[in-house]
Every structure is written in C-alpha cells, then in structure tokens.
Amino acid sequence: MLSSSSTTVKNPLLKRRFCFLLKLVCFISLVLLFCEFLIYYVVIFQCRWPEVNGGAHTGKKEPSASVLKAIILADTHLLGEIKGHWLDKLRREWQMERSFQTALWLLQPDIVFILGDVFDEGKWSSPQAWADDVRRFRKMFKYPVSTEVVVVVGNHDIGFHYEMTTYKLKRFEKVFNFTSGKLITRKGINFVLVNSVAMEGDGCAVCRTAEAKLVALSHRLNCSQQKPNLSKKRCSDVEELPASEPILLQHYPLYRKSDAECSGEDSAPPEEKNIPFKENYDVLSQEASQKLIWWFHPRLVLSGHTHSACEVLHMGKIPEISVPSFSWRNRNNPSFIMGSITPTDFSLQKCFLPYESRVFMIYCAAGALLVILTLAHFQLLTPPFYFAQRLISKHKAV
C-alpha cells in the first residue's frame, strides 16, 4: 500500500520535470535558431537596392533589366592552419557563410565582387593548406549559376610585395581566374581589376607585366571612348569596347594621408584615424595612384584593405569607397556594398550584417533567463514578496 502511494507521488513529479526539461530544450533551440540562422534574414531583409537614374541629365529611372546589381565585399580573411584557432574558424566562418548565402537568397545580385584578402595565410600557406582553404572558401561562398563571383587579389593572398612570388600569384589566378589588369564588361559597364601588390613601381617582373597589361587596357578603353588626343590610326586595330568610363576594383586604396577625414559608424576608431598611412603598405603610393587615375579616368574606385569604411574624392571628381571587412574577426559591425550600376551612372547603398555584440547580448540575456527559470522551478529562488513578508514578520516579532 505504501509502495503504491509512493509511485503515485513520483509519477507526477517525474512528469513535471520531464515537461520542464522539454521546455528548456525548446527554449535553447529557439535561441540558437534565431542567433545562428534567422537573425541574418531579419537584418539583411531590411536592405534595399538603391535606385539609379538613366543618365546624368535625365530624371527617369533606368529599366531594371539594364541595371547591373552588384554586391561588393572585402577582407574575408579565412583563417589558415598556422594562426587559425578552431573555435575562431567555426564562429567567424559560419557568420560569413550565413551572411553571404542569406544575401544571395534575399537580394539576388547579378554579380559579386570580393576585393582581396580572401585568405589570411595565403602569403605563406603550403600547397596542402592552400587546397584546404580553397575548399572551405568554395563551400562558404557557393553561388547559383544566375550569379557571378569575381575575386580580386590582396596582400594576404599572395604576400606583400617583398613576399610576392610568381608561384603564389599563379595559384591564385588558377583558382579565381584572375589576372593582373583584367577587364570585365557586363551590361555595357567596364570593370578594371587591379593587382595592388604589383603596383610597387620598382620594375620587378610581376610589376612590369601588370603595368604593361594596364597600359594596354587603358589604350583600348580610351580608343573606345574616342578621346580627342587619340588618332584614328592608333585605334584602327583596337578591339572596340563599350564607351563607358571604367570602375576600378582593387585591394589597396588609392593614396590618402590617413583616415582622418573618414566618417560614419563603421569608419576607423578615433584613436586610429590620425595615424599616417604608409605608401605601398596601407595605401598605394602617390605615383601609382596618379598612374591609375591618369590611365583610366575612372568614374568610381572600390577598394578594401583597411577593414574600415571611408569615402574619398580624388581630384575633386573621382569618388573612392573603401569597403569594410566582411568578417566579425576584423570588426563588430561588418557590412557590404550594394550597387545599382548602369553604363552612365551608379548608386550605392551599404548593408550592415548582424552586430557580433548584439548576438552575444542575446545569448547572455537568454542564459540569465534560463538560470532564473531553473532556480525558480526547483524552488531555489525565493519569491520577492515572500522574502519581504519574512522580513516584516521578523520586524514585528522584535
């Protein structure tokens, strides 16, 4: 009889504990689902493609079919086997993968440009480590046939100028179909891809080859735009290109003294803004920058490398946008640029990714709530009103 009564008491208790455990599992699962998956949709869903006009003097909107929708991101810095901690890889690479895949699904761009430093250790990685990094990149940044991905080389991919070798450059070119001084034309829009590391100007073999390609490409573009200083004879054997001023895509920014004039929530921290930039290390040299502007007269320059945002106007008319890093490893508030581009105009809009600090705060709040609920369930947390009642009773007894 006593045993039967004991079993009757235990069954409801076990049932309540099982239900409580089930609720905890559901709560934890929902928090994980939101922080590791749904939050990317919530944040990126708020981004919209900017509108672009049909021309400089027309107020009409360009038909959507003639507008190239481009996403520009930079400095993913996939960690390698030497400096990469497994937890850092897991956390930050998942963030970039979810951000990229969500952006593709929601925004459906025509083309994606990655402005260098795809890898963190490409400058010294072994063939096996390089193959592993490339495999992870292809998994994280996979894309449908309707979207094109174009990658520009950065110093962490092949090394700074003194570390750069033909071997490192060739293996990068083989994977990403990149060449120093490559032209890509889409919907009548000319994009020039520049190997910033090869713009040292010291006459090295890679530098000479890169500059020769850029000079030849400049001649083709100038002939297509029918520059008055070019004779018909000099352009007679040149393949015609769309008569659209090019957009330069490169890893290093053009020369500027520092980030002192940069503004915005994702610009460099105040303590770093006034630090002078070193030529051919933080930015291109003044000479290399002048050459690129003189050769191509670009209508827009897009660069990365600094991990922070900046907008600069060169010669009073050529805008340059420095694109911040795409990775939580380099900044708390990563982002990418959305561009609506036509042969005669463009419009850019920044799209922020989830802040790492906010995700961390959600986890902390959920953890605190979980602890409170657990203590309350096991009656280890004294209700405030009961605690106050006990204090009042003791006071009256005294």
C-alpha positions in Angstrom: 0.0 0.0 0.0 2.8 2.4 0.9 4.7 1.5 -2.3 1.7 2.2 -4.4 1.3 5.6 -2.8 5.0 6.4 -3.3 4.8 5.5 -7.0 1.7 7.7 -7.4 3.6 10.7 -5.9 6.7 10.1 -8.0 4.9 9.9 -11.4 3.5 13.5 -11.4 6.9 14.7 -10.2 8.8 12.9 -13.0 6.2 14.2 -15.5 6.6 17.8 -14.3 10.4 17.5 -14.5 10.2 16.0 -18.0 7.9 18.8 -19.2 10.3 21.4 -17.7 13.3 19.8 -19.4 11.4 19.7 -22.7 10.6 23.4 -22.3 14.2 24.2 -21.6 15.3 22.2 -24.7 12.8 24.1 -26.9 13.9 27.5 -25.4 17.6 26.8 -26.1 16.8 25.5 -29.6 14.8 28.7 -30.4 17.6 30.9 -29.2 20.2 29.0 -31.2 17.9 29.0 -34.3 17.4 32.8 -34.1 21.1 33.8 -33.3 22.7 31.4 -35.8 20.2 31.5 -38.6 17.1 33.7 -38.5 18.9 36.9 -37.4 20.7 37.1 -40.8 17.4 37.1 -42.6 15.9 39.7 -40.2 18.8 42.1 -40.6 19.6 41.7 -44.4 15.8 41.7 -45.3 15.9 45.4 -44.4 18.4 46.2 -47.1 17.1 47.6 -50.4 18.7 48.0 -53.8 19.4 51.7 -54.5 17.6 53.4 -57.4 19.7 54.7 -60.3 18.7 57.3 -63.0 19.1 56.6 -66.7 21.7 59.3 -67.1 23.4 62.3 -65.6 20.8 64.7 -67.0 17.7 62.6 -67.0 15.4 62.2 -64.1 13.9 58.9 -65.4 14.6 55.7 -63.6 16.6 53.1 -65.5 14.7 49.9 -66.5 15.6 47.1 -64.1 16.7 44.9 -66.9 19.5 47.3 -67.9 20.8 47.8 -64.3 23.6 45.6 -63.0 23.0 44.7 -59.4 26.4 44.2 -57.8 27.4 43.2 -54.2 30.9 44.4 -53.2 32.6 42.9 -50.1 36.2 42.7 -48.9 38.7 41.2 -46.5 37.1 37.8 -45.5 40.4 36.6 -44.2 39.6 32.9 -43.9 41.9 31.6 -41.2 44.7 29.1 -42.0 46.3 26.3 -40.2 49.1 28.4 -38.5 47.2 31.2 -36.8 43.7 29.9 -37.0 42.0 28.6 -33.8 39.3 26.0 -34.4 36.7 28.0 -32.4 37.5 31.2 -34.2 37.2 29.4 -37.5 33.9 27.9 -36.6 32.3 31.1 -35.3 33.5 33.6 -37.8 33.3 31.4 -40.9 29.8 30.4 -40.0 28.9 34.1 -39.7 30.3 34.9 -43.2 28.7 31.8 -44.8 25.3 32.6 -43.4 25.6 36.3 -44.3 26.7 35.6 -47.8 24.1 32.8 -48.5 21.3 34.9 -47.0 22.3 38.0 -49.0 22.3 35.9 -52.2 18.9 34.4 -51.4 17.2 37.7 -50.4 18.9 40.2 -52.8 19.7 38.0 -55.9 22.6 40.1 -57.3 23.9 39.7 -60.8 27.5 39.8 -59.7 29.6 39.8 -56.5 33.0 41.4 -56.2 35.4 40.3 -53.4 38.1 42.9 -53.1 41.0 40.8 -51.9 42.4 39.2 -48.7 40.1 36.2 -49.2 42.6 34.2 -47.2 44.5 35.2 -44.1 47.6 33.0 -44.7 47.8 32.7 -48.5 51.1 34.5 -48.3 52.8 31.6 -46.6 50.4 28.6 -46.8 51.7 25.2 -48.1 50.1 23.6 -51.1 48.0 21.3 -48.8 46.9 24.2 -46.6 46.1 26.3 -49.7 43.9 23.5 -51.1 42.1 23.2 -47.7 41.5 26.9 -47.6 40.2 27.0 -51.2 37.8 24.1 -50.4 36.4 25.9 -47.4 36.0 29.1 -49.4 34.1 27.3 -52.1 31.8 25.8 -49.5 31.1 29.1 -47.7 30.8 31.3 -50.8 29.0 28.9 -53.2 26.6 30.6 -55.6 24.0 29.8 -58.2 24.5 29.9 -61.9 22.5 33.1 -62.1 25.2 35.0 -60.1 28.8 35.6 -61.0 31.6 35.9 -58.4 34.7 37.9 -59.2 37.7 37.9 -56.8 40.5 40.5 -56.7 43.9 39.6 -55.2 45.1 41.0 -51.9 48.3 41.1 -50.0 47.3 38.3 -47.6 46.5 36.1 -50.7 50.0 36.3 -52.2 52.0 38.3 -49.7 53.2 41.9 -49.6 55.4 43.0 -52.5 58.6 41.6 -50.8 56.8 38.3 -50.2 55.0 38.0 -53.6 56.2 35.3 -56.0 55.1 34.2 -59.4 54.1 30.8 -57.9 51.8 32.4 -55.3 50.2 34.7 -57.9 49.8 31.8 -60.4 48.0 29.6 -58.0 45.6 32.4 -57.0 45.0 33.1 -60.7 44.3 29.5 -61.4 41.6 29.2 -58.7 39.9 32.5 -59.2 40.5 33.2 -62.9 42.2 36.5 -62.0 44.8 38.3 -64.0 46.7 41.5 -63.1 45.0 44.1 -65.3 41.8 42.3 -66.3 38.8 43.8 -67.9 35.3 42.6 -67.2 32.4 44.1 -69.2 28.8 43.4 -68.0 25.7 45.1 -69.4 27.9 47.7 -71.1 29.8 48.5 -67.9 33.6 48.2 -67.8 35.3 47.0 -64.6 39.1 47.0 -64.3 40.7 44.6 -61.9 44.0 45.8 -60.5 46.7 43.8 -58.6 47.5 46.4 -56.0 50.5 44.4 -54.7 52.1 44.7 -58.2 52.0 48.5 -58.2 55.2 48.9 -56.3 56.9 50.6 -59.2 60.3 49.1 -58.7 60.4 47.2 -62.0 60.0 43.7 -60.6 59.0 41.0 -63.2 55.4 40.8 -61.9 55.2 44.6 -61.6 56.4 45.1 -65.2 53.9 42.6 -66.5 51.0 44.0 -64.6 51.7 47.6 -65.6 52.1 46.6 -69.3 48.6 45.0 -69.2 47.1 48.0 -67.5 48.7 50.4 -70.1 47.4 48.2 -73.0 43.9 48.1 -71.4 44.0 51.8 -70.9 44.7 52.3 -74.6 41.7 50.1 -75.5 39.3 51.9 -73.2 40.5 55.3 -74.4 40.0 54.3 -78.0 36.5 53.1 -77.2 35.7 56.4 -75.6 37.0 58.2 -78.6 39.4 60.5 -76.7 40.2 63.5 -78.9 44.0 63.1 -78.4 44.0 59.7 -79.9 44.2 59.4 -83.7 42.0 57.0 -85.7 45.2 55.4 -87.0 46.4 54.5 -83.4 42.9 53.0 -82.7 42.3 51.2 -86.0 43.4 47.8 -84.8 42.0 48.0 -81.3 39.0 45.9 -80.3 36.1 48.1 -79.6 34.7 48.2 -76.0 31.6 49.9 -74.6 32.1 53.6 -74.4 31.6 53.7 -70.6 34.1 55.1 -68.1 35.5 52.2 -66.1 35.1 51.3 -62.4 38.4 50.3 -60.7 38.4 47.4 -58.4 41.4 46.8 -56.2 42.6 45.8 -52.7 44.7 48.7 -51.7 43.0 52.2 -51.6 44.5 55.0 -53.7 46.8 57.2 -51.8 45.5 59.3 -48.9 47.3 60.6 -45.9 45.2 58.9 -43.3 41.6 58.1 -42.3 41.2 61.5 -40.6 38.5 62.7 -43.0 36.5 59.4 -42.9 33.2 59.4 -41.0 30.4 57.0 -40.2 29.8 54.3 -37.6 32.0 51.8 -39.4 34.9 54.1 -40.1 38.2 53.6 -38.2 38.2 54.1 -34.4 39.0 57.7 -33.3 42.4 56.7 -31.9 43.4 55.3 -35.3 42.1 57.9 -37.7 45.1 60.3 -37.5 47.8 57.7 -37.8 49.6 58.4 -41.1 49.3 55.7 -43.8 52.4 54.1 -45.2 52.7 54.0 -49.0 52.6 50.6 -50.6 51.6 49.1 -47.3 48.4 50.8 -46.1 47.6 52.5 -49.4 49.1 52.7 -52.9 51.9 55.1 -53.4 51.2 58.6 -54.7 52.9 57.7 -58.0 50.9 54.5 -58.5 47.6 56.3 -57.7 48.3 59.1 -60.2 49.1 56.5 -62.9 45.8 54.6 -62.4 43.8 57.9 -62.4 45.7 59.1 -65.5 45.4 55.8 -67.4 41.8 55.1 -66.8 40.0 58.3 -65.6 37.6 56.1 -63.6 34.2 57.2 -62.5 34.4 55.1 -59.3 37.1 53.3 -57.3 36.3 50.5 -54.9 38.9 49.2 -52.5 39.3 47.3 -49.3 42.4 46.5 -47.1 41.8 49.0 -44.2 38.9 46.9 -42.7 37.1 50.3 -42.2 34.7 52.4 -44.3 35.8 55.6 -45.9 34.6 57.9 -48.8 37.3 59.9 -50.6 37.0 62.3 -53.5 40.2 62.3 -55.7 40.9 65.3 -57.8 37.6 66.8 -56.8 35.6 64.4 -59.0 36.6 60.7 -58.7 34.9 59.0 -55.7 36.6 56.1 -53.9 34.7 53.8 -51.5 36.8 51.8 -49.0 34.7 48.7 -48.2 34.9 47.5 -44.6 35.7 43.9 -43.7 33.0 41.2 -44.1 34.1 39.3 -41.0 33.4 39.6 -37.3 37.0 38.8 -36.7 38.0 42.3 -38.0 35.1 44.4 -36.8 32.0 44.2 -34.7 29.7 45.7 -37.4 30.7 44.2 -40.8 28.9 45.2 -43.9 28.9 45.0 -47.7 28.0 47.5 -50.5 25.0 47.1 -52.8 25.5 48.9 -56.1 22.9 49.6 -58.9 25.1 50.3 -61.9 24.5 51.4 -65.5 27.0 52.5 -68.2 26.4 56.1 -67.3 25.5 56.2 -63.6 25.6 54.3 -60.4 24.0 54.3 -56.9 25.5 52.7 -53.8 23.9 51.6 -50.6 25.5 50.0 -47.5 24.0 46.8 -46.0 25.1 46.0 -42.4 25.3 42.5 -41.1 24.3 41.5 -37.6 26.5 43.0 -34.9 28.5 40.4 -33.1 28.0 42.3 -29.8 24.2 42.1 -30.2 24.2 38.4 -30.8 26.4 38.0 -27.7 23.9 40.1 -25.7 21.0 37.9 -26.8 22.9 34.8 -25.7 23.7 36.5 -22.3 20.1 37.5 -21.7 18.8 34.1 -22.7 21.4 32.4 -20.4 20.4 34.7 -17.4 16.7 33.9 -18.1 17.5 30.2 -18.2 19.2 30.3 -14.9 16.3 32.2 -13.2 13.7 29.8 -14.6 15.7 26.8 -13.5 16.2 28.1 -9.9 12.5 29.0 -9.7 11.4 25.6 -10.9 13.5 23.8 -8.2 12.3 26.4 -5.6 15.8 27.6 -5.1 14.8 31.2 -5.8 12.8 32.8 -3.0 9.9 34.9 -4.5 10.4 38.6 -3.7 7.1 39.0 -2.0 7.7 36.0 0.3 11.1 37.4 1.2 9.6 40.8 2.1 6.9 39.1 4.1 9.5 37.2 6.2 11.4 40.5 6.9 8.2 42.2 8.1 7.3 39.2 10.3 10.7 39.3 11.9 10.5 43.0 12.5 7.1 42.7 14.2 8.4 39.9 16.4 11.2 42.1 17.6 
